[in-house]
Amino acid sequence: MNDYIYLDNAATSGMKPQCVKDAVLRALEEPGSPNRGAHYASVAAMQTVLSARETACAYFDATDPERIIFTKNGTEALNIAIRGVLKEGDHVVTTYNEHNSVMRVLSELKKEGKITYTLVSPNADGCITAERIRAALQKDTRLVAVCAASNVSGGTAELREIGKAAHAAGALFLVDAAQMAGHERISVRNEDIDLFCTPAHKGLLAPMGLGLLAISHRAEPLPLIYGGTGSDSRMLLQPRDFPDGLEAGTMNTPAIYGLEASLGFLMKNGELLSEQLHALSFYLRRALGEMEEVELFASSKSLTVFSFRLKNEEPDETSDHLASIGIATRAGLHCAPLLHAKMGTEKSGLVRVGLSPFNTLSELKRLINALKTHVLFIKHR
């Protein structure tokens, strides 16, 4: 593993800070369930969960810690956000950049005859502009749903302007921040975001099995899952207050401990990590762009995601070869078939490199050298 190069950080971050590991271990050594008792371990867990809400609220500049909801992953956060606010007859504006965690929810609701939606195309650089969103808004638009950054091209969205446009039309604004949270600071308040969704295990450097949903006071999503909350147990109906009403069942407390630690780490070291990430991105974009045999499908705005294919080889073959020499990438459609179809890569997908600030320049040089050597092999095989 010492020579292993992990470049699949867009799927899950490969390196977790030591403070995160220590926090998870602490949770396992003090096995209390928050809101499920008055004994020491339960109270300690509850206090840490409350602290994690406050830390997340501060990190994302959200409006209210009680409106920070912990879910089992980013997908559940998106399902709660979308299904929880849409009603029959509603219209949604979304984009070709979206992950299936958004598109499959919307498509199921459309198939059921409950909603309609309009897809907005990215511009030539793979980005979503407020102008294009504004042109798609209708009188019955209830929700505008965009990803902050594409997990295929890295194309970004004009969040602040889109948020203003959505509110001017009387719609709610949902942001899927899976590929941006932790890499660039996002202000939920300043960007006018009503429903902010992200997993914890990618750029936020926390463990898997945890997602986060931040809700503005404009949105009141209904529960998706019903069950125990540790509060109002005499009630047979699900509570409607936040956060309890949207957090049925036992929480992934070890992951929440890890998230609290990782957010503290990012607050302290975020500026340095951002500088490192920008330097790595600059090198990789230039190095891949200079290779004649490489077709690069990365927005100029992309900070972490660089998708490409070799001209004379299928992407899965390229990724398999890299894996065989200890370089981890991901090939395929990356759960974003609409964007691949838009780019003409839907048949075999692309190879995706996902950067982390903990990658090094020497690792990227080894990737480029490996690709150059492999290209020569392809030419002569």
N, C-alpha and C positions, 0 to 999 in steps of 0.2 A: 504493500500500500504506500510505501514511501515514495515510489516513483509514479504513483497513480495521479492522473490529472483529471479533476472533476470539473466539467464544463456543462453540467446539466442543472445549473442553479435556477433556471426558469421553471423547472419542475418542482424542485425543493432545494433549499440551501444546503450545501455540502458541509459547511463549517459552522458550528455553533460555538459562541464564546463560552469560556469556562464558567462564567457566572450563571449562564443558563443551565448548564449541566448540574452545577451545585444546587441551584434552586429546585430543579426537578427531583434531585436526590433528597433534598430537605422535605419536599412534599410526600415522598414515599416513606420517609422515616417518621413522619408525623401524620399518619393516615386519617385525617378528619374529613368529614363531608360538610361543606359549608351549609349553614341554615338547617342542619339536621341534628342539632343537639346543643346543650349548654356546657358540655365538658370542654376541657382545654383544647383538645385536638380540633374539634369542630369550630370553636371560637377562633382559634389561630388561622384555620383555613378560611373562615368567613372574613377575617380582617385582611388577609392577603388578597382575597378576591376583590374586596372593596378597594384596596390600595391599587390593584391592577386596573380597575375601572377608572380610578382617578388619574393614574399614570397614562392610560390610553387616551383619556379625554384631553389631557394636557398635550400629549404628543401630537395628536391629530387636530388640536384646536377645535374640539367639538363643543357642544353647548351644555351638556349635562351628563355627569358620570352615571346617573341612573338610566340614561338612554344609551349606554354602552352595553350591548348584548353579546354574551359569549355563546357561540354555536359550535357544532362539532367540526365544521370546516367552512371555507369560503362559499362552497356550493349551497350549504344549508342557509347561510346568511343571505345569499341571493334569492333563494326560494322563499324565505320569509318576507324579504323586502318586496318581491314582485307579487307573489300570491296574496300577501297580506294587505296590499293597497288596491289591487285591481278589482273592479266589479264588472258585471256583464254589460257589454256595450262600450267599454273603454277602448281607447286607441293608444298605442304606444309608438314612440319614435325610438329606434335603435339603429345599429350600424353593422356593416359587413365585418368590422373588426372584432365582433364579440365572440367570446368563448361559448361552448355549448352549455355551460352552467347558466348562461342567460338565454341562449337561443332555444334550448330544448324546453325550458319552462314556458317561454312565450309561444313556441310552436304547439305545445300540448294544449295551452289555453285557447289558441286559435283553432285547433282541430276540434275542440269541444264546443266551438261556436260562441265563446265568451268574449273574446277580444279580437281586434285587428291590429296589425302593426305595419309600419313603414320602415324600410331599410335605407339608410343613408350611406353613400359611398365615401371612402376616404379620398383625399386629394392625391395628386401625383406623387407626393412624398409619403403617402400612407397615413396621413393625419386627418382627424375629424374636425371640421371647422364649424363655428357657430352659425355661419351663414347658411351652410347646407342643412344643419339641424333646423334652423328657423324656417327654411323653405318647406320642410316636411311637417311642420306643426299644423294640427287641425283643431276645429272647435271642440271636439270630444277627446283631445289628447289628454290623458291622465298622467302619463309617465314618460320621461325621457331617460333612456338607459344607455350609458356609454362606458367603455373601459378607459381607464386613465392612460394605459399603454397596451398596445397589442402584444400578445404572446408569440406572434409569428414575425411581424415586421418591426415591432417596437414603436410603431406610429402612435403618436400621442393625441390627445383631444384638448381643445381650448376650453378647459373646465369652467373657468370663471364666466366667460362670455356665454357658454352653453347654459350654465345655471341661471343666469339673468334672463336668457331667452325663454327657458322653460317656465320660470316664475311669471314672466310677463304674459304667458299664454295660459296661466292657471294650472300648470302641470307640476308634478313633483320631479326632482332630479336625482337619479340613482347613478352612482359611480362604482364600478368594479375596479378596485385598486390592486388587484393581485400582483401585477407586474411593476407597480410603482412604489407601493408602500414599503418603507424602509430604505429605498434608494434615493427618493426625493421627498422632501417634506410637503405634505398636503394639508392645507387648512380647510377643514370641513366648513367652518364658519365663513371664511372669506370667499370660498368657491361656491357658496350658496348650495351646498349639497344636502339633500334631505335624507338619503339612504346611502350610507358609505359602507361598502362590503370589502373584506379582505381576509385571506387565510393568514395564519400566524407563521407558517413554516417556510415561507419564501424569503423575501427581503427583510422581513421582521426578525428572522433568525431564531424563532422559537420552535418548539416541537410540532410534529404533525398532530392531527386530531383536534384542532382548535381553529375557529374562525371568529371574526368580529363584525358586528353590525352597529354602526353609530346612526342614531335617528334624530332628526331635527324635530322641533316642536310643531312643524307643519304636517308631519306624517304620523299616522296612527295605525301601523300595520297590525292586523289581527293574528292570533297565534296560528302556527302551522302544526304544532305537535301539542298534545294535551297530556297532562299527568301531574305528578307530584312536584311541588315547588318548595316545600318546607315552610310554607306560609298559608294562612287561611284554609287549613286542612278540612274544616267543617263544610266548606263550599264544594258542591259537586260540579260546578262550572269552573272553567279555567279563569283565573284572575286576568283582568285587563290592564293592570298597572304594570309599569316597567320597573325593573327588568324581569321580575318574577314571571309575568305572563308569557314571555317568549323564551323562557329557559326551563322548560319542563324536563324533569329527570336529573339524574346525577351528573354533575359537571366533570369535565376532564381537569380536575384540580391540579395535577402535576404540570400539565401544559400551561395552565394559567399562571402558576408560579414561574414557569420558564419565560412566559411572555412579559411578565412584570420585570424580570431581570433583563431580558433582551431590549425592552424599550428604554430602560435606564442606561444600558450600554450604548444604544443608538443616540440618546440625548447627549451623552458625554463625548462620544467619538464620531458622531455623524458627519461633521465637517471634514475630518481627515479621511473617513471612508469614502465620502463623495469625491474628494480630490483623487484618491486612488482609482476609483471606478472610472472617472472621466479620462484619466491617463490611459488606462487599459482599453477603454472603448475607442479612443483616438487611434491607438496603435493597431487594434484588430481591424477596424474599419479600413484603414489605409492599407494594411498588409493583404487583406482579402481582396480589396478593390484593385490591387496591383497585379493580381494573378489572372492571366488571360483565360485560364481554364475554369475559373470560378464565376458563377452567376450569383451575385449578391442581392438578396431581397431584404434589405434593411433600410428603414427610414433614416434620414439624416438626424432625426430627433432621438433615435434609439440610444439608450444608455447601456442596456444589459443584454438585449436580444439581437442576435445576428444569424439570420437564416440564409442558407446558400445551397447550391448544388454544383457538382462538377459536370462539365458539358458531355462527358462520355461515360457516365456511370450513374446508376440509380442511387438515390440518396440513402436507402437502407444499406446498400453495399458499402458506401463510403463510411457510414456510421459504424457498421459492423467491423470494418477494417480498423478504424480508430480505436474501437473498444478492444480489439485483439492486441493492440500495442499499448493499452493502458490509458486511453484518452476517452472520457465519457462525454458523449453528446446525445442528442435525441433526433431520430428521423421519423417522418410521417406527417400527419395532418394536424397534430398538436391540438386536437379538439376544437379546431376553428375552420370547418370545411367551407364556410361561405367566403372567407378571405382567400383561401387557397384557390377556390373556383374563380374568384375575381382576378387573381394573379396568374391564372393558367397553370397552377401547380397541383391541381386536385388529383391528378392521376397517380402520382407517386410521392407527393409531398416534398419536403426539404430537410436538410440537415440543420439542426438548430444548436447554436452555441449560446449558452446562458451564463453570463458573467456574474461574478461576485467580487466585492472589494477585497476579498481574501485570496483571489487568484493573483498570480504574479506575472510579470513581464516575461520571465524565463519560461513559464508554462505556455504562454501564448506563442512564443518563438518556437517552442517544440511542436506545437500544433501546426504552425505554418510550415515548418520544415518537414513534418510528417506528410502534410498534404502535397507539398512539392515532390517529395520522393514517391508518393503514391501516384501522382499524375504521370511521372516518368514510367512507372511500372505499367500503368494502364495503356500508355502509348505503345509499349513494346510487348504486351502480352499476346 
